[in-house]
């Protein structure tokens, strides 16, 4: 099936976080948003057809997720796409990835324990660690000509004092897909010092460079304290349908997670639409994933060439994955606040400040959109910067 990712769809008036509530993030209405990480693409046709079929049924009662159809759609997908063997018993339902991460942090550590993670980081990582009364230990990624790498000497020192590693794989916001050598070292060091690993792999399908995503659970035969939370929602643009999953090989922790969801939080029924979105997405929509990656790669090239030719004080290296562009503004002779003020009040665009993610003088730009939106955004970006330079 052929998808047109350049087709424009008006999302205004749908209670859309990215478009309708842009003022919440930038204190101004009517901006073109490149902010929160969902896309402006319609979902795969097989998912749409299944939702329409479900809606015609007109009964939306309590729904069970714990069955072969749901769990095998996930395990078979990992085998087909990543050559990773998973057992169906490991698979559990969760409403969101960050809910899973939050519960796992509480199950795998105690208040006051240290959680290691890479900075810059997805901003929810700060709160999920600190609001659960854990100590955040940040390993600062090293920017080597636009490619962010791990300082493994520092990582090993930090691992000796930490109980958990919260991994983002692929990494938000830098877009790194960790190489096999990096994953080998991460798992090896954590095993040596008995640091449990939780991996957020929600961006795993968007692969636009030479590196291919390596699921953490491909290492389960080497180290048994590995836990993964993920969702098809980033890939197929279905977060509003609600639904994610996680894999817990440890039976005792798996049962404790179910106690939390069933008896404490009472999340016993799945969203029927979210469940089917996962099952259909993972069994019938590989063509969508392939075409999505091609479109994101084209968008990244457009952005790269524009910055190189029109905004030379900025630097941008095309990432391995995700639809998030991590743009280096450190050579721009203005503060982050001045850049933001110009983007919002002159250019009329909303691009996230790097400081939100722990990256001083960077920008995180969501380019999961039609090329017409991206090109208009870049035109406004240039307009804003020309205004700054002219002052």
C-alpha positions in Angstrom: 0.0 0.0 0.0 1.3 3.5 -0.9 1.1 6.2 1.7 1.4 9.9 1.1 3.2 11.4 4.0 3.2 14.8 2.4 -0.6 15.0 2.5 -1.7 17.8 4.8 -4.3 17.2 7.5 -5.7 19.9 9.7 -5.4 18.9 13.3 -6.7 22.1 14.8 -10.0 21.8 16.7 -9.3 18.2 17.7 -8.0 18.9 21.2 -4.6 18.1 19.8 -1.7 18.7 22.2 0.8 19.7 19.6 -1.5 22.2 17.7 -4.4 23.2 19.9 -2.4 23.6 23.1 0.9 25.1 21.7 0.4 28.1 24.0 1.1 25.8 27.0 4.7 25.4 25.9 5.5 28.7 24.2 3.0 31.2 25.8 1.7 32.2 22.4 -1.1 30.9 20.2 -1.2 30.2 16.5 2.4 29.0 16.2 3.4 26.2 13.7 4.5 23.5 16.1 7.5 21.3 15.9 7.3 20.3 19.5 5.7 17.3 21.2 6.7 14.0 19.6 3.7 12.8 17.7 3.4 13.1 13.9 1.1 14.9 11.5 0.5 11.7 9.5 -2.6 9.6 9.2 -2.4 6.1 10.7 -2.0 3.0 8.5 -5.1 2.0 6.6 -5.5 -1.5 8.2 -5.7 0.2 11.6 -8.2 2.7 10.4 -10.3 -0.1 8.9 -10.2 -2.1 12.1 -11.2 1.0 14.2 -14.1 1.6 11.9 -15.2 -2.0 12.2 -15.0 -1.8 16.0 -16.9 1.5 16.1 -19.8 -0.1 14.1 -20.0 -2.9 16.7 -21.3 -0.2 19.2 -20.4 -2.2 22.3 -17.2 -1.2 24.1 -17.2 -3.3 27.3 -14.4 -4.4 29.5 -11.7 -5.9 27.3 -9.0 -8.5 28.0 -5.4 -8.0 26.8 -3.9 -11.2 28.2 -4.2 -13.5 25.2 -2.2 -15.0 22.4 -3.3 -12.6 19.7 -2.0 -9.5 21.6 1.2 -11.0 22.9 2.2 -12.9 19.8 1.8 -9.8 17.7 4.6 -8.3 19.7 6.9 -11.3 20.0 6.6 -12.1 16.3 7.3 -8.5 15.4 10.5 -8.4 17.4 11.5 -11.7 15.8 10.7 -10.5 12.3 12.1 -6.9 12.6 14.9 -7.3 15.1 15.7 -11.0 15.1 15.1 -11.1 18.8 13.4 -14.0 20.5 10.9 -13.2 23.3 8.5 -15.4 25.3 4.9 -14.5 25.3 4.7 -14.9 29.0 7.0 -11.9 29.4 4.6 -9.5 27.7 2.3 -7.3 29.7 -0.1 -4.5 28.9 0.4 -1.0 30.2 -1.4 2.3 29.3 1.8 4.2 28.6 5.5 3.6 28.4 6.3 6.1 31.2 3.7 4.4 33.5 5.6 1.2 33.0 9.0 2.9 33.6 7.6 4.5 36.8 6.3 1.3 38.2 9.5 -0.6 37.3 11.6 2.0 39.1 9.6 1.4 42.2 9.7 -2.4 41.9 13.4 -2.6 41.1 14.8 -0.1 43.6 14.1 1.6 46.9 13.7 5.3 47.8 17.1 7.0 47.9 18.7 4.6 45.3 20.6 6.0 42.4 19.4 5.8 38.8 21.9 6.3 36.0 20.8 7.7 32.7 22.3 9.5 29.7 22.1 13.3 29.4 20.7 15.1 27.4 17.6 13.1 28.0 13.8 12.9 27.4 12.5 15.4 29.9 10.1 12.9 31.6 13.2 10.9 32.7 14.0 13.7 35.2 10.6 13.6 36.8 10.1 9.9 36.8 13.3 9.4 38.7 13.1 12.4 41.1 9.4 12.2 41.8 9.8 8.5 42.8 12.4 9.7 45.4 15.4 8.3 43.6 18.7 10.1 42.9 19.3 10.9 39.3 22.9 10.3 38.2 23.5 11.8 34.7 26.2 10.5 32.3 26.9 13.3 29.9 27.0 12.2 26.3 30.0 13.6 24.5 29.3 15.5 21.3 32.0 14.5 18.8 31.2 16.5 15.6 27.5 16.0 16.0 27.6 12.4 17.0 26.9 11.8 20.6 29.0 9.1 22.3 29.2 7.5 25.7 32.2 8.2 28.0 32.5 4.6 29.2 35.2 5.3 31.7 32.8 7.7 33.5 29.9 5.3 32.9 31.7 2.5 34.7 32.6 4.7 37.7 29.0 5.8 38.0 27.6 2.3 37.6 29.4 1.2 40.7 27.2 3.5 42.8 23.9 3.0 41.0 21.1 0.4 41.3 19.4 1.1 38.0 20.2 2.2 34.5 17.3 4.0 32.6 18.2 3.5 29.0 16.5 5.3 26.1 17.1 3.2 22.9 17.0 4.8 20.4 18.0 7.9 22.3 15.7 10.9 22.6 16.7 13.7 21.9 20.0 12.9 20.0 18.6 10.2 17.8 21.5 7.8 18.5 20.9 4.1 17.8 23.4 2.4 20.0 25.9 0.2 18.1 26.5 -3.5 19.1 29.8 -2.5 20.6 28.1 0.1 22.7 25.3 -2.2 23.8 27.8 -4.9 24.6 29.6 -2.5 26.9 26.5 -1.1 28.5 25.1 -4.5 29.4 28.6 -5.9 30.3 29.3 -3.1 32.8 25.8 -3.2 34.3 26.1 -7.0 34.7 29.5 -6.6 36.4 28.1 -4.2 39.0 24.6 -5.7 39.2 22.9 -2.6 37.8 19.4 -3.5 36.6 18.5 -2.0 33.2 15.1 -0.5 32.1 15.0 0.3 28.4 12.5 2.7 26.8 12.3 1.6 23.2 9.3 3.5 22.0 11.3 5.0 19.0 12.7 1.7 17.9 11.0 1.6 14.4 12.3 4.9 13.1 15.7 3.9 11.7 17.1 6.2 9.0 20.8 5.7 9.2 23.1 2.7 8.8 22.7 1.4 12.4 19.9 -0.9 13.2 18.2 -0.9 16.5 19.3 -3.7 18.9 16.6 -4.5 21.5 17.9 -4.8 25.1 16.2 -8.1 25.5 18.5 -9.7 22.8 21.0 -9.8 25.7 18.7 -11.7 28.1 20.8 -14.9 27.9 23.8 -12.9 29.1 22.2 -10.9 31.9 18.8 -11.6 33.5 18.1 -8.2 35.0 16.7 -6.6 31.8 13.3 -4.9 31.4 11.8 -3.2 28.3 8.9 -0.8 27.9 7.7 0.1 24.4 4.7 0.9 22.2 3.7 1.0 18.6 2.1 4.5 19.2 5.1 6.5 18.0 5.5 4.5 14.8 1.8 4.5 13.8 0.8 7.8 15.4 -1.8 6.3 17.8 -1.0 7.6 21.3 -4.5 9.0 21.6 -5.9 5.4 21.3 -4.0 4.5 24.6 -1.9 1.4 24.9 1.7 0.2 25.3 3.4 -3.0 26.5 6.4 -4.1 28.4 8.5 -7.3 28.7 9.5 -8.6 32.1 11.5 -11.9 31.9 11.7 -12.1 35.7 8.6 -13.9 36.9 8.6 -12.5 40.4 8.8 -8.9 39.1 6.2 -9.7 36.5 3.8 -10.8 39.1 4.5 -7.7 41.2 3.8 -5.5 38.2 0.4 -7.2 37.8 -0.4 -6.6 41.5 0.3 -2.9 41.0 -1.8 -2.6 37.9 -4.7 -4.9 39.0 -5.0 -4.4 42.7 -3.5 -1.0 43.4 -4.1 1.1 40.2 -7.1 -1.0 38.9 -6.0 -0.9 35.3 -7.7 -4.2 34.5 -9.3 -3.4 31.2 -7.4 -2.4 28.1 -8.4 0.3 25.6 -9.9 -1.9 22.9 -8.8 0.6 20.2 -5.3 0.8 21.5 -5.0 -3.0 21.7 -6.1 -3.5 18.1 -3.9 -0.7 16.9 -0.9 -2.6 18.3 -2.0 -6.0 16.9 -2.9 -4.7 13.5 0.2 -2.4 13.3 2.6 -5.2 14.2 1.0 -7.8 11.8 -0.2 -5.8 8.8 1.7 -2.5 8.5 5.4 -3.2 7.7 4.9 -1.2 4.5 3.9 1.8 6.5 7.0 1.6 8.6 9.3 1.3 5.6 7.7 4.3 3.8 7.7 6.4 7.1 11.4 5.9 7.4 12.0 7.0 3.8 10.0 10.1 4.4 11.7 11.0 7.7 15.1 10.5 6.0 14.1 12.9 3.2 13.0 15.4 5.8 16.3 15.1 7.7 18.1 15.7 4.4 16.0 18.8 3.7 16.7 20.2 7.2 20.4 19.4 7.0 20.9 21.2 3.7 18.9 24.2 4.8 20.9 24.7 7.9 24.2 24.2 6.1 23.2 26.7 3.4 21.0 29.2 5.2 21.9 29.0 8.9 25.6 28.3 9.0 26.0 29.2 12.7 23.8 26.3 13.6 25.1 22.7 13.2 23.1 19.6 12.5 24.1 16.0 11.9 21.5 13.6 10.6 20.7 11.1 13.4 20.5 7.3 13.2 16.9 7.3 14.1 13.7 9.0 15.5 11.9 11.9 13.8 13.6 14.3 16.2 16.3 16.7 15.0 18.8 17.8 17.7 20.2 21.1 16.4 23.4 22.6 17.8 23.1 26.4 18.4 26.3 26.8 20.5 28.0 28.9 17.8 25.1 31.3 17.4 26.0 34.6 19.0 22.8 34.9 20.9 21.4 33.3 24.1 18.9 30.5 24.1 16.3 32.9 25.3 17.0 35.3 22.5 16.8 32.6 19.9 13.5 31.3 21.4 12.0 34.8 21.5 12.8 35.3 17.8 11.5 31.9 16.8 8.2 32.4 18.6 7.5 36.1 18.2 9.1 36.8 14.8 9.0 33.4 13.1 5.8 32.1 14.6 7.2 28.6 15.2 7.4 26.4 18.3 10.7 24.5 18.5 11.7 23.0 21.9 14.6 24.5 23.8 17.5 22.1 24.4 17.6 23.1 28.0 14.3 21.2 28.6 16.3 18.0 27.9 19.6 19.0 29.6 21.3 20.3 26.4 22.4 23.9 26.7 22.0 25.9 23.5 20.5 23.1 21.4 17.0 22.9 19.8 14.9 19.8 19.5 12.7 19.9 16.3 10.1 17.3 15.6 10.1 16.8 11.8 7.5 14.1 11.7 5.4 16.1 9.2 4.7 16.8 5.6 7.5 18.6 3.7 5.3 21.6 3.1 5.1 22.2 6.9 8.8 21.6 7.3 9.8 24.0 4.5 7.4 26.7 5.9 8.9 26.2 9.3 12.4 26.5 8.0 11.4 29.7 6.1 10.2 31.2 9.3 13.3 29.9 11.2 15.4 31.9 8.7 13.2 34.9 9.1 13.6 34.9 12.8 17.3 34.6 12.7 17.7 37.3 10.0 15.8 39.5 12.4 18.1 38.7 15.3 21.3 39.3 13.2 19.9 42.6 11.8 19.5 44.1 15.3 
